[in-house]
């Protein structure tokens, strides 16, 4: 009985971990795309990618635990700040927040 419980627990943990990793990877992909677009001056596309990154990062944060959860949530905060600054016309500040978001999401997905 203990073996069955252990196996089920392991499988559940593994599937949650894989799900968090998939969403973190998608969040990173969109955050990187947002940064590239920001550097090219495409503010609306930056915002669109940052919004998609937030959606994926929020999904990753729901299943992440411990330090990974902290880093992903901090990344989400920076993504929101990037969106706010991009919409206000502060592209370079938005880029800085995107760079921080990328750092934190990467740290949370390791």
N, C-alpha and C positions, 0 to 999 in steps of 0.2 A: 504494500500500500504506500509506504514511504517513497519507494522508487517511482511509482506512478505520479505522486504529487510532485516530486522533484522534476520529473520529465515534463510534466505539464507546465510547471513554473518556469522551467528553462525555455520551453518553446514560446510561452507568452512573452517572457522578457526579450527573447531574441527577436520576435516579430515586432515588439514595440520599438526596440533599438533600431531595427532595419527601417521601420516607418519614419522614425525621427531623422535618421540619416538621409533618407530619400528627400524629405521636406527641407532639411538643412542644405542639401546639395542644390535643390531647386532655388532656395532662397539666395544662396551664394551666386548661382548663375544669373539671377535677375538683378542682384545688387551690383555685380560686376558689369552687367550690360548697362545698368543705370549710370554707373560711373563713367563708362566709355561715352555714352550719349551726352552726359554732362560736360565732359571735356571737349566734345564737339559742339557744345552750345545748344543741343537739342533738349530744352528744358521739359517740354511736354512728354517726350519719350522717356526721359529720366524719371519723371513722376510716375508714368505708367509702369515702368519696370520696378520702381521702388514699391509701389502698391502691391504688385505681384509678389515681390520679395517678402513684404510684411505678411501676406496671407500664408505663404509657405512657412515662414519663420514661426508664426503663431501656431501652426499645426505641429511643428517640431517641438516647440516649447511645451505643448500639452502633454507630450509623452516623455520629454527629457527629465532627467533627475539631477540633483546636486549641482556641481559647478557648471555642467553643460547647460542646465536650465538657466542659471544665472547669466551665462554669456549670451545665450540666444535671446533672452529677454532684454539684456542691455543692447544687443544688436537691433532689436525691434525699436527701442527708444531712439537710437541713432537714425534708423530708417524714417521714423516719424518726423524727427528733426530735419532730416534731409528733404523730405517732402515739403515741410513748412517753409524752409528757406528757399527751395527751388521756386515755389509758388510766389514767394515774396521778391524774387529776382536776385537772390543772393546765391548765385550759382557756385562760387568758390567755397562758400560755407557749406552748401549742400554737398559738394564733393568731399569736403573734410568729414562730414557726418557719414557719408557712404563708406569712406575708407575705414572709419572706426567700426561701422556696422559689419563690414566684411571681416575685419580682425576678430570681432567677438563671435560672429556666427561660425567662423572657421575654428576658433578655440572651443566652441560648444559642440562641434561635430567631430572632434578628434576622439 
